[in-house]
Amino acid sequence: MKYLLDTDIGAYNSKKVEENLKRIELFKKNLTVLSDSEESAKQFGKIKANLKSKGKIIEDFDILTAGIAIANHCVLITNNTEHFERIDSLQMQNWLDKDNSDKT
């Protein structure tokens, strides 16, 4: 769900709002939206406790996103590698990185 929020925010902050909203709608048709679950809640708790113990806490929304990705055995695609790289068990890729570096 956070992803959907981020894309809509990006569209509304752009100069071509209507065009970008249409592009997002087309893109969304190919997505499967994953929701939270008991397993993602468990992952959330583990991640938050781990980050807190290291003094490297990040926003709860980011922890929830990571927990959902881990619970569903997914690779998280993000440009926010600074926060997500703190989560040990998360598989992550940044498609905007020129090196296309990943943590998988």
Protein Blocks (a to p, Z undefined) as FASTA:
>chain_A
ZZmmmmmmmmmmpmblmlmmmmmmmmmmmpccddddfklmmmmmmmmmmmmmnopaccfk
lmmmmmmmmmnopacddfklmlmmmpmklccddfkbmnlpacZZ
